[in-house]
Amino acid sequence: MFLGEKITAEQAHSIGQINRVVEDDQFMDEVGSLARRLADSPDMALGLMKKLVNRCILSDINETLELEEFAQGLLFESKNFKEGVDAFFEKR
């Protein structure tokens, strides 16, 4: 990245820069599948996770842990949490 050298998709995958490589003709199907998985995920948890990841860049470890504790408290009281626990025990 710092040297501007181009690498192949396979090289990017092997060093963990990307999580999968797909053929061109499968790309839109993969994108649709990923979008559906995200849409079916708990929106409150994903939103808080995104905020925490962005915020921790500017925070020290103590503030980050406090923010994470606050977020977990909110999520434990949410409908998303109850649904997740129910889904786990019902194996769905």
Phi and psi in degrees as GROMACS dihedral restraints (atoms count N, CA, C in turn):
[ dihedral_restraints ]
;  ai    aj    ak    al  type     phi  dphi    fc
    3     4     5     6     1   -70.6    20    10
    4     5     6     7     1   -26.8    20    10
    6     7     8     9     1   -94.2    20    10
    7     8     9    10     1    -6.5    20    10
    9    10    11    12     1    73.2    20    10
   10    11    12    13     1    19.2    20    10
   12    13    14    15     1   -79.4    20    10
   13    14    15    16     1   136.2    20    10
   15    16    17    18     1   -80.8    20    10
   16    17    18    19     1   142.8    20    10
   18    19    20    21     1  -129.4    20    10
   19    20    21    22     1   159.4    20    10
   21    22    23    24     1   -79.3    20    10
   22    23    24    25     1   165.3    20    10
   24    25    26    27     1   -60.2    20    10
   25    26    27    28     1   -40.0    20    10
   27    28    29    30     1   -63.4    20    10
   28    29    30    31     1   -40.4    20    10
   30    31    32    33     1   -65.7    20    10
   31    32    33    34     1   -42.6    20    10
   33    34    35    36     1   -61.0    20    10
   34    35    36    37     1   -39.3    20    10
   36    37    38    39     1   -66.6    20    10
   37    38    39    40     1   -43.2    20    10
   39    40    41    42     1   -67.1    20    10
   40    41    42    43     1   -25.7    20    10
   42    43    44    45     1   -98.5    20    10
   43    44    45    46     1     6.3    20    10
   45    46    47    48     1    80.7    20    10
   46    47    48    49     1    14.4    20    10
   48    49    50    51     1   -75.9    20    10
   49    50    51    52     1   -29.4    20    10
   51    52    53    54     1  -132.1    20    10
   52    53    54    55     1   158.8    20    10
   54    55    56    57     1  -100.8    20    10
   55    56    57    58     1    -9.3    20    10
   57    58    59    60     1  -163.1    20    10
   58    59    60    61     1   158.2    20    10
   60    61    62    63     1  -123.8    20    10
   61    62    63    64     1   130.8    20    10
   63    64    65    66     1  -128.6    20    10
   64    65    66    67     1   156.7    20    10
   66    67    68    69     1   -69.3    20    10
   67    68    69    70     1   153.2    20    10
   69    70    71    72     1   -53.2    20    10
   70    71    72    73     1   -42.7    20    10
   72    73    74    75     1   -74.0    20    10
   73    74    75    76     1   -10.6    20    10
   75    76    77    78     1  -102.2    20    10
   76    77    78    79     1    -4.9    20    10
   78    79    80    81     1   -58.6    20    10
   79    80    81    82     1   -51.6    20    10
   81    82    83    84     1   -65.2    20    10
   82    83    84    85     1   -35.2    20    10
   84    85    86    87     1   -63.7    20    10
   85    86    87    88     1   -42.1    20    10
   87    88    89    90     1   -65.1    20    10
   88    89    90    91     1   -42.9    20    10
   90    91    92    93     1   -61.8    20    10
   91    92    93    94     1   -44.2    20    10
   93    94    95    96     1   -62.0    20    10
   94    95    96    97     1   -41.5    20    10
   96    97    98    99     1   -63.3    20    10
   97    98    99   100     1   -45.0    20    10
   99   100   101   102     1   -64.1    20    10
  100   101   102   103     1   -42.1    20    10
  102   103   104   105     1   -62.3    20    10
  103   104   105   106     1   -40.0    20    10
  105   106   107   108     1   -65.0    20    10
  106   107   108   109     1   -42.3    20    10
  108   109   110   111     1   -61.5    20    10
  109   110   111   112     1   -42.4    20    10
  111   112   113   114     1   -66.6    20    10
  112   113   114   115     1   -41.3    20    10
  114   115   116   117     1   -64.8    20    10
  115   116   117   118     1   -31.2    20    10
  117   118   119   120     1   -85.2    20    10
  118   119   120   121     1    -5.2    20    10
  120   121   122   123     1   -82.9    20    10
  121   122   123   124     1   161.4    20    10
  123   124   125   126     1   -66.8    20    10
  124   125   126   127     1   110.8    20    10
  126   127   128   129     1   -63.2    20    10
  127   128   129   130     1   -37.6    20    10
  129   130   131   132     1   -64.9    20    10
  130   131   132   133     1   -43.9    20    10
  132   133   134   135     1   -64.7    20    10
  133   134   135   136     1   -43.4    20    10
  135   136   137   138     1   -63.8    20    10
  136   137   138   139     1   -41.2    20    10
  138   139   140   141     1   -63.2    20    10
  139   140   141   142     1   -45.9    20    10
  141   142   143   144     1   -65.6    20    10
  142   143   144   145     1   -38.5    20    10
  144   145   146   147     1   -60.9    20    10
  145   146   147   148     1   -43.5    20    10
  147   148   149   150     1   -63.6    20    10
  148   149   150   151     1   -43.9    20    10
  150   151   152   153     1   -62.2    20    10
  151   152   153   154     1   -42.3    20    10
  153   154   155   156     1   -66.1    20    10
  154   155   156   157     1   -41.9    20    10
  156   157   158   159     1   -61.6    20    10
  157   158   159   160     1   -44.6    20    10
  159   160   161   162     1   -66.7    20    10
  160   161   162   163     1   -39.2    20    10
  162   163   164   165     1   -71.2    20    10
  163   164   165   166     1   -36.0    20    10
  165   166   167   168     1   -66.3    20    10
  166   167   168   169     1   -19.6    20    10
  168   169   170   171     1   -62.4    20    10
  169   170   171   172     1   -32.8    20    10
  171   172   173   174     1  -101.2    20    10
  172   173   174   175     1     2.0    20    10
  174   175   176   177     1  -113.3    20    10
  175   176   177   178     1   159.7    20    10
  177   178   179   180     1   -86.8    20    10
  178   179   180   181     1   175.5    20    10
  180   181   182   183     1   -63.7    20    10
  181   182   183   184     1   -37.3    20    10
  183   184   185   186     1   -66.0    20    10
  184   185   186   187     1   -44.7    20    10
  186   187   188   189     1   -65.2    20    10
  187   188   189   190     1   -39.7    20    10
  189   190   191   192     1   -61.1    20    10
  190   191   192   193     1   -44.9    20    10
  192   193   194   195     1   -65.7    20    10
  193   194   195   196     1   -37.6    20    10
  195   196   197   198     1   -64.3    20    10
  196   197   198   199     1   -42.6    20    10
  198   199   200   201     1   -64.9    20    10
  199   200   201   202     1   -40.0    20    10
  201   202   203   204     1   -64.9    20    10
  202   203   204   205     1   -41.9    20    10
  204   205   206   207     1   -61.5    20    10
  205   206   207   208     1   -42.8    20    10
  207   208   209   210     1   -61.8    20    10
  208   209   210   211     1   -45.8    20    10
  210   211   212   213     1   -63.0    20    10
  211   212   213   214     1   -42.2    20    10
  213   214   215   216     1   -62.2    20    10
  214   215   216   217     1   -40.0    20    10
  216   217   218   219     1   -60.6    20    10
  217   218   219   220     1   -43.3    20    10
  219   220   221   222     1   -62.1    20    10
  220   221   222   223     1   -44.7    20    10
  222   223   224   225     1   -69.6    20    10
  223   224   225   226     1   -35.2    20    10
  225   226   227   228     1   -63.2    20    10
  226   227   228   229     1   -22.3    20    10
  228   229   230   231     1   -96.9    20    10
  229   230   231   232     1     2.0    20    10
  231   232   233   234     1   -91.1    20    10
  232   233   234   235     1   162.0    20    10
  234   235   236   237     1   -64.4    20    10
  235   236   237   238     1   -34.2    20    10
  237   238   239   240     1   -58.3    20    10
  238   239   240   241     1   -42.4    20    10
  240   241   242   243     1   -64.4    20    10
  241   242   243   244     1   -47.8    20    10
  243   244   245   246     1   -59.4    20    10
  244   245   246   247     1   -43.1    20    10
  246   247   248   249     1   -63.6    20    10
  247   248   249   250     1   -40.6    20    10
  249   250   251   252     1   -62.9    20    10
  250   251   252   253     1   -43.2    20    10
  252   253   254   255     1   -64.7    20    10
  253   254   255   256     1   -45.7    20    10
  255   256   257   258     1   -59.2    20    10
  256   257   258   259     1   -45.7    20    10
  258   259   260   261     1   -61.8    20    10
  259   260   261   262     1   -40.1    20    10
  261   262   263   264     1   -61.1    20    10
  262   263   264   265     1   -50.4    20    10
  264   265   266   267     1   -70.8    20    10
  265   266   267   268     1   -26.4    20    10
  267   268   269   270     1   -89.0    20    10
  268   269   270   271     1     0.9    20    10
  270   271   272   273     1    54.3    20    10
  271   272   273   274     1    48.9    20    10
